[in-house]
Amino acid sequence: MTKFPRTFWVADMLELVERWAWYGFFMLFANYLTGSSDLGGLEFTQSQKGLLMGVGTGILYFLPVLTGAIADRYGYKKVLFLAFCIYVTAFIFMPMFHSFTGVFIMYLYLAVGAALFKPIVSATVSKTTDDSNASVGFGIYYMMVNIGAFIGPMVTLLFKGTSHMIFYASAAVIALNFILLLFYKEPPREEQQEKESLGKALGGIFRNMGGIFKDVKFLIFLLIIAGFWTMYHQLFFTLPVFISQWVDTHVLYDFFAVNIPFISEHYSVSAGVLDPEFITNMDSLCIIIFQVLVSSIVMKMRPLRSMTSGFLVCSIGMALTLFSQNVLYTMAAILIFSFGEMAGSPKITEYIGRSIAPANKKALYIGYSFIPVFIGNIFAGIISGTVYQHLSDKVTMTQQFVAERGYSIADGLSTNAYFNEAASKAGMTPQQLTDYLWQNNHPSNIWLVILAIGIISVIALLLYDLITSRKLKTHE
């Protein structure tokens, strides 16, 4: 087996723990923001949720190009310590805020901590591997990412009965990294990085950014890939809320109640209703199980072809959610989407490094692959916010239903109590009212929007491949 230095393994464990803590809260965050107050939710509107998650997470992915320079200047270990301090304090203080402004500020503060952490581990893996073992090394690194992403929600969902415990659990987990940091050995830095002032380093970054934007081929590619990331982030921004509001999970609940009662007991909101985050988390489980197999299949495919195929499969997966409230359709959609993600996502960096970046600027170009993730988060926030609220939000539809029928319902009720009262006045059970709104308001139309984004991205990538291939042949 390929041998790696101790720092490589410590960095990978830091990543696993950080992803555990991050996804432990992030997978539950959308429903925490918009959920009914009787379940510990803040009852923000979908538009507020989309703005908060879209802008906050977008900034998280934009900042690493700057925070990477900070780490190079002051040392990885010091910046990691600062990042973990921010993480712990943000997780502890966030549940103390209940206003939109307060939560938004705390989320931005948390995003700064994540942005300080994000570039360091990948840089450490890069510096502790060489040409002979880099492929295996980054494969291990991505495996750690997905293991952490899977474990996190499975642990924090056990504490969902008290919403602030979700954040305290993440704080406790990330605190483990202070111990791991004792075993982290600082990778050697170039002498120039140690002597260069931070202002000069940041100035160089912005100059390089200006140069990057002059590369039209690279810029067009990044804009196309932003479509994929817009679609991908619906797994966290939209899908948990959609499942919570519309999907009937009793078939899956009954299966687990008979065969694996631990799941039906600990990962359910109530009898017959599974936690939406448990269902969404199957994406990470699929990646852990099948990533090696999918990577071996697409290994010999051209990156653009693999990306195009992957994005098309993702689009098909998203489309399945259109047809039924049955959770089995949702599970099939997540499974199909995960295969598309495995085929397409890893090839993005490979394509940038091998086919676009000049030989002397590979690291620089790969570093700017954050741009489509940043743009994707912003657009994902808009779609999961204002668009979802207009097309699919159960709360909005219930209020319209009550207004149309002229019912009088007392103010100050939680969203769940309001919905149950509306159902009662209409002479329906809550499930019957849900079915009525589904059939008459077609909330699944949100997935038509997301499907359209996926198909447009696929077509754009096909045209991009066709044009760049022709130009390459012409030059030959």
N, C-alpha and C positions, 0 to 999 in steps of 0.2 A: 504493500500500500504506500502511496505517496506520503512522504513525511512533511509536516508543516511545523514551523516554530511555535512556541507556546503562545506568543502574542496573537497569532492567527486564531487559535482556538478560543482565547479569551475574548477577542473581538467578536467572534461568532456568537459566543454566549451572551455578550452584551447586547447584540442585535436581537437574539431570541427573547431575552427578558424585556427589552424595550418594546418589541412588537407585541408581546404578551400584554404589557401594561397599556399600550396604545389602543390596540383593537379590543381589549377588555372593556374599555369605555366607549370607543368610537363606533363599534357595531351597534351599541345600544343608544347612541347619542340622539339620533333622529327622533326615535320614539320618546326619549326623555324630554326633548324640547317641545314636542307637539302633543304628548300623551295627556290623558285625563288626570286632573289633579288628585283624584281619589286613588290613583295608582302611582302617585309620586311625580307625575309629569308636570311640565311648566305651562302647558296649554298655549304655547306660542302658535301663531298662524304658520301655515306652510310657507308663505312668502318670507316670514322672519327666519324660519329654519333654513331656507335655501340661501338667503343672504348671509347668515352667520356661518354656515358650513361651507358655502362656496367661496366666499372671500377669505375666511380664516384659513381653510385648508389650502386655498390657492397661494396665499402668502407664505404658508409653510414650505411649499415647493419652489417658490421664487427665491426665498432668502438663502438657501444653501450655497449658491454661487458666491455670495458675500461672506457667509459664515465659514465657508471653506478657507477663505483668505485669512480670517481671524484665527482659525485653528493652525494654519501654517505659520502665522506670525508668533503666536503665544504658546503653542504646543498643544498637542492633542489631549494629553491627560488633564491639563488645567481646564480646557474647554469642555471636556466630558464631565468633569466635576461640576462645573457651572450649569451645564445642561440638566444634570440629574437634580440639582438643587431647584431649578425652575420647575421641572416635572413634578417633584414631590409637593412643593408649595402650591402649584396650580391645581393639582388633583385635590389637595386638602381644602383649598379655599373656594373652588368652583361651585360646589353644592350649597355654599352659603349665600350665593347670589340668585335672585329669582327674577330680576328685571332683565329685559332684553339687552339693555346697554351694559349692565353688570356682567352678564354671562358672556357677551360678545368680547368685552375687554379681557376677561379671564381666559377665553379661548385663544385670543390673539397672543396673550402672555404665554400660554402653553405652546402655541405654534412656534414661538421664538425658541423655546427649549428644544422642541423637536428639530427645528432647522439647524440649531447648533450641533445636535447629535448626528443628523442624517449623513453629512458628507464624510465624517471621520471614519466610520467603520468600513465603508467601501474603500476609502483611501488606504486604510490599514491592511485590508485584504489584498489590495493591489500591491502594496509595498512588501508584503510578506509572502508573495508568490512570484514565480518567474514563468518564462515561456513554457517550461516543461510541466508545470502543475497549475497554471492559472485557470484553465478550463474547469478542472476538478475543484479548485479552491472556490471559485465563484458559484459553482453548482452547490457546494456545501452551504455557502452563504445564503443563497436563495432558498434552500431547503429550511434553514433556520428561520428565515423570514416567515415562511408559511406555517411552520410548526408553531411559532409564537402567535401568529394571526389566528390559528385554529384554537389553541389552548385558551387564549385570553377571554373570549366571550363565554366559553364553556365554564370557566371559573366564576366570572363576575355575574353570570346569570343566576348562580346559586344565591346571590345576595340581592336579587332584584326586588325583594319584598320591601326593602328600605333603600330608596333610590340613592341616598348619599353614600351608602356602603359600596356602590359600584365604583365611585371615585376613590374611596379610601382603600379598596382592594387594589386598585391600580397604583396608588401611592405606595402601598406596602411592597408590591412587586418591583416597581422601578427602584425602590430603595436597596434591593438586593445588588444592584449594579455598583453601589458604593463599595461593597465587599469585593466584587470582581475587579474593580478598578485598582485594588491593591496589587493584583497580579498582572496588570497591564504594563508592558514595557513600551516606552515611547519609541516609535520608529524613527530612524535618523532623518533629520531635516537638512535640506540644502543650506549651505552657509549663507547664500543670498537671501533665503526666506527668513532667517533669524535676524539679519541685519536690516532688512528692508522695513521701512515704516509702514504702519497699517494704512495710512492715507495714500501712500504711493502704491501699495498693493491694490487697494480698492480702485484707485484711478486707472490702473492698468486693466482691471476687470472691465470697467465701463468703456475703455478704449477698445478692448477686444470685442465687447458686445456690439459696438458700432460696426466693427469689421465683419462680424458674423451676419449682421442684417444686410450686408451687401451681397452675400452669397444667396442668390435668388433660388437656386435649386434646393439648398438646405432649408430656406425659409418656407418654401412651398411644402416641402415634405413635413416640416414640423406642424404646419397648419392643418394638413390632412390628418396627421396622427392625433391632433387635438380632438378630432371626432371620435376616435376610439376611446380616449380617456374620458370624454363626456359621457359616453355610453357606459364605460366601466364603473364610474363612480356612482351610477344609479344603484349599484349593489348596496351602497351604504347610505346614500341620500334618500332614495325613493322606495326601494324594494321592502325594507323592514316596515315602513309606514303603510305601504300598499297591502302587505300581508296582514298586518294588524287590523286594517280597516275593512278588507274585502274578502280575504281568502278563507275558505272553510277547511280547517285542519283536522276535523274529527276522524277522518279515515286513517291518517298517520298516527294520531293520538291513540286510537283503538288498537292499532298494530303494536305500538310500544307498550301499551297497558298490558297486553297479553304476553308479549315476548321479552321486552326489556322494561319492566316497570319503573326502574330507576329514572329513566328518561321521562316517562309520563308524569312521574311524581315531582321531579325537580326542574324540568324544562317546560312547564306549562303555566299559563296565566290562570286557567280554571279548567274544570273538567271538560274535556273535548277540545281544548284550545291550546295548541303548542306555542311556545315563544317564537315570534317571527325571526328573532336573531339566531335561534338554534337552526332554523330552516336555511336562512341565508348563509350561515357559516359552513354549509356543505360545500360551498365553492372552494374554501381553503382545504377541506378534507380531500376533495377530488384532486386538487393540485398536488398535495403531499403524496397521494397514492399513484397518480398517473403521470406526473411531470417527466420522469425519466423515460417512460415509454414514449410519450408524445415527442420529447426532444430527440429521441433516437429515430423516430419516423421522419421528422422534418429536418433532421440534421443536414441532409444532402440537398434540400430544396433551397433555391435562391431566396434570400431574405424577403424580397418584395412579394414573391409568390406565396411564401409561408404567411406573411402578414395579411395579404389579401384573403387567403383562405381562412385564416383565423378570424379576421374581422367579419367575414360573411357568416361563419358559424356562430359567432357571438350575436349577430343580428337575428339569425334564425332562432337562437335560444330565447332572446328577448321577446320575439313575436309570439311564442307559445303562451305567454301570460295573457294574451288577448282573449283567448277562447273560453276560459272557464274559471270559476271560483275554486275549483277542486285543487287541493294542495299538490296532488300528484303531477298536475301540469306545471305547477311552479317548480317542483323538484326536478322535473325533466328539463325545464328551461334553465335552471341553475347548472345542471350537469352539462348540458350542451354548451352553455356559455363558457364554462370553465375549460372545456376542451379547446374552444376558440381562443380563449385567453392564453392558454399554454402554448398554442401554436404561433400566435402573433406577437404577444408582448415581449418575450425574450429576444426576438429578432430585431426589435427596433434599435437597440444599442449596437448590435452586431452590424446592421446595415450602415449606421452612421459611421462607425469606426472603420469598416472595410471599404465602403463604396462612396462616401461623400467627403469625409475629412481628409485634408491634405496630410501627407506623411508626417510632416513636422508639427501638426496641430491636432492630432487625434484626441488627446486628453482634453484640449480646449473645447472641441466640438462635442464630445461626449458629455462634458460638463453642462453644455447648454441644452441637453435633451430634456431638461426640466421645463422648458418653455411650453410644450404641448400639455404637460401635466398641469401646469399652472392655468393655461387657458381652459383645459378640460374641466377643472374644478369650478372655474367661474361660470361656464355655461351649464355645468351639471347643477350648480346652485340655482340658476335661473329656472331650469326645467323642473327641478324637484320643488321649487318654491312657487313662483307666480303661476307657471304653467300647470303644475299639479293642482294648486288650489283652484284654478279655474276649471280644469277638466275632471278631476278625480277626488277631490277632498270630501270625505264623508261628512265632516262637520259642516262645511259650507252647503252641501246638498241637503242635509237635514234641516238647516236653518231656512233654506229656500222652500222645502217641503212644508214646514210649519207655517211659513208666511203665506204660501199659496192656499193652504187649507184654513187659515184664520185661527189656528189654535193659540191659546194663551198659556204660556209656560213661564213660571216664576224665574226671576233673575237670580244670578249667583250660583246656579247649579254647575257641577262639574260637567264636562262634555259627555261622559258616560251616563250620568243621571239625566241630562237633557235629552239624550238619544232615547233612553228607556221611557221617559215621559212622553216623548213624541210618538213612540210606538204604541204606548198605552192609549193615548188619545185617538190614534188611528185604528184601534182595535186589532193590533198586530203584536206578535212577539218581536223582540229585537232582531231575531234572525229573519223573520218575514219582512220586516222593514228594510233590512240590509239587502235582501233579494229583490225587493221592489225597486230600491234605488239603483241597484246594479242593472236591472232590466230596462229601466226607464231613462237613466242618466248616462249609461255606458262609460263608467269610470276607467275601464281598461283602455280607453283611447289614448291615455298617456303613453302606452307602449307603442302606439303607432308613431308618435313623435320620435321616440327613441329609436324605433326600427328605421325610420326615415333617415335619421342621422347616421346610423350604421351603414345603410345602403349607399348614401351619398359618399361616405368615406371610402367604401369599397370601390365605387365607380371612379372616384377621384384618384385612388391609388392605382387602379388599372390604367387609367389615362397617363398618370405620372410614369408608370413602368413602361408603357408603350412609347412615350415621347423620349424618355431618357435612354431607353434601349436603342432607339433609332439614331439618336445623336451619337451614342457610343459607337455604333456600327459605321456611321458616316466618318467619324474621326479615325477609325481603323482603316 
